[in-house]
Each structure stands twice: as structure tokens, then as C-alpha cells.
């Protein structure tokens, strides 16, 4: 046996074993580069604007983007034309106020309100602890009043699930919830929770549901799936029974019906009125939605917003401002719809109201809209999935190389 042959074999084996070690350095470098590229892409994905465009491309119907906060100046102008008649009139407008969330932060911050002409009277703590601005005078022809506001608002999403809330009976142990049920869970102007048709429908919708969240969501889903938005006319809204029969209504009419059904199921819900900015048309308009209080297990309850016609459940965008909330008194609610009163009653008039102003948004927030209109903040799961796929590719390549 030749020892020189064995030496040659050992050298060949050494060369064969050492070559992969040299390649391994380059492959490790490429793996590191791949991981760095993945990290850079994820950082780009964290950019809200880019993330929104990606999400919209992946599923254009499931995601919406809203500003995190907004600052705006609005002038609300009310014009009444009484022709040649001379009338004595009173115009009363509630003054928007600050809204504070459960953490002490401001959802709505009102820094400036001014009337032109100057109000003839100001009534602090009038209806539902709001200050009301009053104009009272005698006039003919065209009467015009302008109210200017400067506000900042923020977008709020309430991360509440069914398991976070309690039954209606359990919630009666929450002092605030119990006080609200005493205030709201009865008939009010246009809102009739004690009507047999409303009560029977509410019982049917919430059958076998004792949880507050589940009951409210059941009513919300029913209205989202069965009612059409139809713009209303100026003046009084339809009664909740008429809206139920028509299966259609505008923002306040659908909110009135939603309130009636929720009240009939034991949940205090009331109306909130204000203005809404339409970013597509770049204009403001009057708006109404629903509000409620949900007691929570183990922590303080939350005042939440439900905007049925805009498909926003437990979500409040900063594109709106709140002017007044109904207080359970039907006379007060009716009076809100009759801001302009006059005498003699035989006179006729033309009433017009319009909003003008600026809207400056800050930041952005992307939310995923579930099929039933429930908003959830989109997690960064797509980033994590992307990272996991990249790591899996690297590991797989390393295993192949090891073989």
C-alpha cells in the first residue's frame, strides 16, 4: 500500500472540506444583507402614508385613513329672509364645549367662539349644562347671524370587545350607568323605546344577548344592513316609527331609531349634534350621530360614539365637532330643532344655513373596517409576516448549504 496515495487523499479531502467554509463567509454576508433589506422595507412599511397605500392596494374596501387630529376655523352663517314682513324673532344656538376622554385628554378643544352681530344674551348652563347664545330683535327683509369657531379635535377609537363589558343588570351597579338609564331609557321627542313595535324588535334583535356590547352591536348591524341613507329636508326629523317603516333616513333620523332600539334593550343612548367635514368635497355640513356610555370590567367606563350612516361603531374621527348632546328632555330636543322662533306666526320666511372654513389635518391613522362596520386598528401583522417569510427563506437556504 502506498502512503503517498493516502496523503493525496487527505489533501483532496481537506480541499473539499475547506472550500465550503470559504463560501460560507460570502453566504453569511448575503444573508445579513437580505435581513438588512427586510428591516429597511419594514421601516418603510411603518410610514403611515405608505402603509395606507399598500393596504388600500391589497384590499381597497377594508381600510380607511383618517387624520390623527385636526385644527379648523369655521363660520356658520344663518340667513333668514322674511320679505316685507316685520317680525320679532329669537335665535338660540348652543355653544360647543370641550370634550374630555377617560384619560383626561381633550377630544375636542374649543378655543374661540364669536358671534356677529354680538349675541343679545348668553345663558350659561342652559340645556344639558351647555351655554346658549341668544339673538333677539325686530327686523324685516334679510336677517343674518354668523358664528365663528376655532377648534382642535382628535380621532378616537375605543378598543372595546364583548368580553370587556358586562350585562345590563350587572351594569346597574355602575352609578353613572344607572343615572343615565334614569335619564334616557324612556320616551323622548321622536324617540319611542316603549312603543310595542320598537320594544318587540329590540327584543328580537337582542334575543339571548345580555351583554351591553353585544346588544348595541346587534342593533347597529341590523340598521347597517337594512336601512338606506336618504338626505332629509330642513325642519323636523321623522319619528323613529316612520324611519323604521321607510327603512331609510338621514343622519339624525337613523340615529333617533338607533337610540330608541338601544333604549328598549336597556342601554342609554342619546343624540349628539354638530358639524362634519367632507374631505372629498372639501366642505362642512350639519350632522348628527349617537352617543352612549359603556361600563367596563375592572376599569372606568367610556363614553363612545356610534355613527350609523357613516359606518363607524365605537369610532370618532376628528373630521367633526360636537355642538350639543340631547339631555333626555323631549322639550329641549324639540327646541333644538326650532332655533328660530318669531311672531306674528302668520309671517312666512326662508331659512338657510351654511358652513365655511378651513380644515388642517395632522398625522394619519389607518383603520381596518370589519364587515359589520366595526373599526379596529390594523396591527403590523403584515410586517411581522414579511419578516417571518424572509427569515424562513434565510433558514431554508442555510439548511440547504449545510447539506
C-alpha positions as CSV (number, residue, x, y, z in Angstrom):
1,X,0.0,0.0,0.0
2,X,1.4,3.4,-0.9
3,X,1.4,6.0,1.8
4,X,1.8,8.8,-0.8
5,X,-1.6,7.9,-2.2
6,X,-3.1,8.3,1.3
7,X,-1.5,11.7,1.6
8,X,-3.1,12.7,-1.7
9,X,-6.5,11.5,-0.5
10,X,-6.1,13.5,2.8
11,X,-5.2,16.6,0.8
12,X,-8.1,16.2,-1.6
13,X,-10.4,15.7,1.4
14,X,-9.0,18.8,3.1
15,X,-9.6,20.9,0.0
16,X,-13.1,19.6,-0.4
17,X,-13.9,20.4,3.3
18,X,-12.3,23.8,3.3
19,X,-14.0,25.2,0.2
20,X,-17.5,25.4,1.7
21,X,-16.0,27.3,4.7
22,X,-14.8,29.9,2.3
23,X,-18.1,30.1,0.5
24,X,-19.9,30.2,3.9
25,X,-18.5,33.7,4.6
26,X,-20.0,35.1,1.4
27,X,-23.3,33.3,2.1
28,X,-23.5,34.7,5.6
29,X,-22.8,38.2,4.2
30,X,-25.6,37.8,1.7
31,X,-27.9,36.6,4.5
32,X,-27.1,39.6,6.5
33,X,-27.7,41.9,3.5
34,X,-31.1,40.2,3.0
35,X,-32.1,40.7,6.6
36,X,-31.0,44.4,6.5
37,X,-33.1,44.8,3.3
38,X,-36.0,43.3,5.1
39,X,-35.6,45.7,8.0
40,X,-35.4,48.7,5.7
41,X,-38.6,47.6,3.9
42,X,-40.3,47.2,7.3
43,X,-39.3,50.7,8.3
44,X,-40.8,52.0,5.1
45,X,-43.9,50.0,5.8
46,X,-44.2,51.7,9.2
47,X,-44.6,55.0,7.4
48,X,-48.4,55.7,7.7
49,X,-48.8,57.1,4.2
50,X,-47.0,54.2,2.6
51,X,-48.8,51.6,4.8
52,X,-52.2,53.1,3.8
53,X,-51.4,52.9,0.1
54,X,-50.2,49.3,0.5
55,X,-53.3,48.3,2.5
56,X,-55.6,50.0,0.1
57,X,-53.9,48.2,-2.8
58,X,-54.2,44.8,-1.1
59,X,-57.8,45.4,0.0
60,X,-59.3,48.7,-1.1
61,X,-62.6,48.2,0.6
62,X,-61.3,47.2,4.1
63,X,-59.1,50.1,5.1
64,X,-59.7,53.8,5.6
65,X,-57.3,56.5,6.6
66,X,-58.1,59.4,8.9
67,X,-56.1,62.3,10.3
68,X,-55.0,61.8,13.9
69,X,-56.0,65.3,14.8
70,X,-57.3,68.4,13.1
71,X,-57.5,72.2,13.6
72,X,-60.1,74.3,11.9
73,X,-61.8,77.7,11.7
74,X,-65.5,77.6,10.8
75,X,-68.0,80.3,10.2
76,X,-71.6,79.1,10.4
77,X,-74.0,81.6,8.8
78,X,-77.7,81.6,9.3
79,X,-79.8,83.7,6.9
80,X,-83.5,84.3,7.3
81,X,-85.5,86.1,4.7
82,X,-88.9,87.4,5.9
83,X,-89.6,89.6,2.9
84,X,-91.6,92.7,3.6
85,X,-92.9,91.3,6.9
86,X,-91.7,92.8,10.2
87,X,-91.2,90.2,12.8
88,X,-89.9,89.9,16.4
89,X,-87.6,86.9,16.4
90,X,-85.4,84.9,18.7
91,X,-82.5,82.8,17.5
92,X,-80.8,80.5,20.1
93,X,-77.7,78.5,19.4
94,X,-75.8,76.1,21.8
95,X,-72.2,76.9,22.3
96,X,-69.8,73.9,21.7
97,X,-67.7,73.0,24.7
98,X,-64.6,71.0,25.4
99,X,-64.9,67.2,25.4
100,X,-62.5,65.2,27.7
101,X,-61.9,61.4,27.3
102,X,-61.4,59.0,30.2
103,X,-57.7,59.6,30.3
104,X,-58.1,63.3,30.8
105,X,-57.1,64.2,27.2
106,X,-59.1,66.5,25.0
107,X,-61.2,65.0,22.2
108,X,-62.5,68.5,21.4
109,X,-60.9,71.7,22.4
110,X,-62.8,74.9,21.7
111,X,-60.5,77.9,21.9
112,X,-62.6,80.6,20.2
113,X,-66.3,81.5,19.6
114,X,-67.6,84.8,18.4
115,X,-71.0,85.9,17.1
116,X,-71.7,88.6,14.5
117,X,-73.6,90.5,15.5
118,X,-72.9,90.1,19.2
119,X,-75.5,88.0,20.9
120,X,-78.1,90.0,22.9
121,X,-77.9,87.4,25.7
122,X,-75.8,84.5,26.9
123,X,-77.3,81.8,29.0
124,X,-74.8,79.7,30.9
125,X,-75.7,76.1,32.0
126,X,-78.9,76.2,30.0
127,X,-79.8,72.9,28.4
128,X,-77.7,69.9,29.4
129,X,-75.1,72.2,31.0
130,X,-74.4,74.0,27.7
131,X,-74.1,77.7,27.3
132,X,-76.6,79.1,24.7
133,X,-76.1,82.2,22.6
134,X,-79.3,84.2,22.1
135,X,-80.1,86.8,19.4
136,X,-83.4,88.7,19.9
137,X,-84.6,91.6,17.8
138,X,-87.2,93.0,15.4
139,X,-86.5,93.1,11.7
140,X,-87.6,92.6,8.2
141,X,-86.1,91.7,4.9
142,X,-82.9,89.6,5.3
143,X,-81.6,88.7,8.8
144,X,-78.1,87.2,9.0
145,X,-76.2,85.9,12.0
146,X,-72.7,84.4,11.8
147,X,-70.9,82.3,14.5
148,X,-67.2,81.7,14.1
149,X,-65.4,78.8,15.8
150,X,-61.8,77.8,16.2
151,X,-61.3,74.2,17.5
152,X,-58.9,71.3,17.6
153,X,-60.2,67.7,17.6
154,X,-58.6,64.2,17.6
155,X,-59.6,60.8,16.2
156,X,-60.6,58.3,18.9
157,X,-61.0,54.6,18.6
158,X,-62.4,52.7,21.6
159,X,-60.7,49.3,21.9
160,X,-63.7,47.6,23.5
161,X,-64.7,44.0,23.0
162,X,-67.6,41.9,24.2
163,X,-65.6,40.4,27.0
164,X,-64.7,43.9,28.3
165,X,-68.3,44.8,29.0
166,X,-71.0,43.4,31.4
167,X,-74.7,42.6,31.2
168,X,-77.3,45.3,31.6
169,X,-78.2,44.0,35.0
170,X,-74.6,44.0,36.2
171,X,-74.1,47.5,34.7
172,X,-76.7,48.8,37.0
173,X,-74.1,48.6,39.7
174,X,-72.2,51.4,37.9
175,X,-73.6,54.6,39.4
176,X,-73.1,56.6,36.2
177,X,-74.8,54.0,34.0
178,X,-77.8,53.8,36.4
179,X,-78.2,57.6,36.3
180,X,-78.1,57.6,32.5
181,X,-80.7,54.9,32.3
182,X,-83.0,57.0,34.5
183,X,-82.4,60.0,32.2
184,X,-82.6,58.4,28.8
185,X,-84.4,55.0,28.9
186,X,-87.8,56.4,28.3
187,X,-89.7,58.1,25.6
188,X,-88.4,61.4,24.3
189,X,-89.4,63.6,21.3
190,X,-89.4,61.3,18.2
191,X,-87.7,58.5,20.3
192,X,-90.1,55.9,21.5
193,X,-88.5,52.9,23.2
194,X,-91.7,52.0,25.0
195,X,-93.7,51.6,21.8
196,X,-94.7,47.9,21.3
197,X,-93.2,47.7,17.8
198,X,-89.9,49.1,18.9
199,X,-89.8,47.0,22.0
200,X,-90.6,43.8,20.2
201,X,-88.0,44.5,17.5
202,X,-85.4,45.3,20.1
203,X,-86.2,42.0,22.0
204,X,-85.9,40.1,18.7
205,X,-82.5,41.7,17.8
206,X,-81.0,41.1,21.2
207,X,-82.5,37.7,21.9
208,X,-80.2,35.6,24.1
209,X,-77.8,38.6,24.4
210,X,-77.3,40.1,27.8
211,X,-74.0,41.8,27.2
212,X,-74.2,45.6,26.6
213,X,-71.7,45.4,23.7
214,X,-73.5,42.5,22.0
215,X,-76.8,44.2,22.3
216,X,-75.6,47.5,20.9
217,X,-73.7,45.8,18.1
218,X,-76.8,43.7,17.2
219,X,-78.9,46.9,16.8
220,X,-76.1,48.6,14.8
221,X,-75.7,45.6,12.4
222,X,-79.4,45.5,11.8
223,X,-79.5,49.1,10.8
224,X,-76.4,48.9,8.7
225,X,-77.8,46.0,6.7
226,X,-81.4,47.1,6.4
227,X,-81.5,50.9,6.1
228,X,-80.6,53.3,3.3
229,X,-79.3,56.8,3.7
230,X,-81.7,59.3,2.2
231,X,-81.0,63.0,2.7
232,X,-83.7,64.7,4.7
233,X,-85.2,68.2,4.3
234,X,-84.8,71.1,6.7
235,X,-87.2,71.1,9.6
236,X,-88.2,68.3,12.0
237,X,-86.8,64.8,11.5
238,X,-89.0,61.7,11.1
239,X,-90.3,59.8,14.1
240,X,-88.5,56.6,14.8
241,X,-91.5,54.5,13.8
242,X,-91.7,56.3,10.4
243,X,-88.0,55.6,9.8
244,X,-88.5,52.0,10.8
245,X,-91.3,51.7,8.3
246,X,-89.5,53.5,5.5
247,X,-86.2,51.6,6.1
248,X,-84.4,54.8,5.2
249,X,-83.5,58.1,6.8
250,X,-80.8,60.8,7.1
251,X,-78.2,61.0,9.9
252,X,-80.4,62.2,12.7
253,X,-83.4,60.0,11.7
254,X,-81.3,56.9,11.7
255,X,-79.7,57.9,15.0
256,X,-83.1,58.5,16.5
257,X,-84.2,55.0,15.6
258,X,-80.9,53.5,16.8
259,X,-81.3,55.3,20.1
260,X,-84.9,54.0,20.5
261,X,-83.9,50.4,19.9
262,X,-80.9,50.5,22.2
263,X,-83.0,52.2,25.0
264,X,-85.7,49.5,24.5
265,X,-82.9,46.9,25.2
266,X,-81.8,48.7,28.4
267,X,-78.9,50.7,27.0
268,X,-78.9,54.5,27.4
269,X,-78.2,56.1,24.1
270,X,-78.7,59.8,23.2
271,X,-78.2,62.1,20.2
272,X,-75.1,64.3,19.5
273,X,-75.3,67.2,17.0
274,X,-72.6,69.2,15.3
275,X,-70.8,69.6,12.1
276,X,-68.9,67.2,9.8
277,X,-66.1,67.9,7.3
278,X,-66.3,66.1,4.0
279,X,-62.7,65.8,2.7
280,X,-63.8,64.6,-0.7
281,X,-66.0,67.7,-1.3
282,X,-63.9,70.0,0.9
283,X,-66.9,71.4,2.7
284,X,-68.7,71.4,6.1
285,X,-72.2,70.5,6.8
286,X,-74.5,69.8,9.8
287,X,-74.5,66.3,11.2
288,X,-76.0,64.1,13.9
289,X,-74.9,60.8,15.4
290,X,-75.4,58.7,18.6
291,X,-73.5,58.5,21.8
292,X,-73.6,56.1,24.8
293,X,-71.8,55.1,27.9
294,X,-70.4,51.6,28.3
295,X,-69.3,50.4,31.8
296,X,-66.2,48.2,31.6
297,X,-65.0,45.3,33.7
298,X,-62.2,46.3,36.1
299,X,-61.8,49.9,34.9
300,X,-63.6,53.1,34.3
301,X,-66.4,53.1,31.7
302,X,-66.2,55.0,28.4
303,X,-68.4,57.5,26.5
304,X,-68.5,56.1,23.0
305,X,-69.6,57.3,19.6
306,X,-71.8,55.4,17.0
307,X,-72.3,57.0,13.6
308,X,-74.7,54.6,11.9
309,X,-74.9,56.3,8.5
310,X,-71.1,56.6,8.2
311,X,-70.5,53.1,9.4
312,X,-68.5,54.0,12.5
313,X,-69.0,51.8,15.5
314,X,-67.1,52.9,18.6
315,X,-65.1,55.2,16.4
316,X,-65.0,59.0,16.2
317,X,-63.0,60.8,13.5
318,X,-61.5,64.2,14.0
319,X,-63.5,65.5,10.9
320,X,-66.3,66.5,13.2
321,X,-67.2,68.8,16.0
322,X,-69.9,68.5,18.7
323,X,-72.3,71.3,19.3
324,X,-74.9,69.8,21.6
325,X,-76.0,66.5,23.2
326,X,-79.6,65.7,24.0
327,X,-80.3,65.6,27.7
328,X,-83.3,63.3,27.8
329,X,-85.8,66.1,27.9
330,X,-88.1,66.0,24.9
331,X,-88.9,69.7,25.0
332,X,-85.3,70.5,24.9
333,X,-84.7,68.2,21.9
334,X,-87.6,69.7,20.1
335,X,-86.4,73.2,20.9
336,X,-83.0,72.4,19.4
337,X,-84.7,71.8,16.0
338,X,-86.5,75.1,16.3
339,X,-83.6,77.5,16.8
340,X,-85.6,80.3,15.1
341,X,-88.9,81.4,16.6
342,X,-90.8,84.5,15.7
343,X,-94.1,86.4,15.9
344,X,-96.6,87.1,14.4
345,X,-97.0,83.5,13.4
346,X,-98.7,84.4,10.1
347,X,-95.5,85.6,8.6
348,X,-93.6,83.4,6.3
349,X,-89.8,83.1,6.0
350,X,-87.0,81.3,4.2
351,X,-84.3,79.8,6.5
352,X,-80.8,79.0,5.2
353,X,-77.7,77.7,7.0
354,X,-74.2,77.1,5.6
355,X,-70.7,76.4,6.9
356,X,-67.5,77.8,5.5
357,X,-64.0,77.3,6.9
358,X,-60.6,75.8,6.8
359,X,-59.5,72.3,7.9
360,X,-55.9,71.4,8.7
361,X,-55.1,67.8,9.5
362,X,-52.1,66.4,11.3
363,X,-50.7,62.9,11.3
364,X,-52.7,59.9,10.0
365,X,-54.2,56.8,11.3
366,X,-55.2,53.7,9.3
367,X,-58.1,51.6,10.5
368,X,-59.5,48.3,9.2
369,X,-63.2,48.3,8.8
370,X,-64.8,44.9,9.5
371,X,-67.9,43.7,7.5
372,X,-70.2,45.0,10.2
373,X,-68.7,48.4,10.4
374,X,-66.6,47.8,13.4
375,X,-63.3,49.7,13.4
376,X,-60.1,48.0,14.5
377,X,-56.6,49.5,14.3
378,X,-54.6,47.5,11.8
379,X,-51.7,45.9,13.6
380,X,-48.3,45.5,12.0
381,X,-49.1,41.8,11.3
382,X,-48.2,42.2,7.7
383,X,-44.7,43.5,8.7
384,X,-44.2,40.5,11.0
385,X,-45.4,38.1,8.3
386,X,-43.0,39.7,5.9
387,X,-40.1,39.4,8.4
388,X,-41.1,35.8,9.2
389,X,-41.1,34.9,5.5
390,X,-37.6,36.5,5.0
391,X,-36.2,34.7,8.0
392,X,-37.7,31.4,6.8
393,X,-36.1,31.8,3.4
394,X,-32.7,32.5,5.1
395,X,-33.0,29.4,7.3
396,X,-34.0,27.2,4.4
397,X,-31.0,28.4,2.3
398,X,-28.7,27.8,5.3
399,X,-30.1,24.2,5.7
400,X,-29.5,23.5,2.0
401,X,-26.0,24.8,2.3
402,X,-25.3,22.7,5.3
403,X,-26.3,19.6,3.3
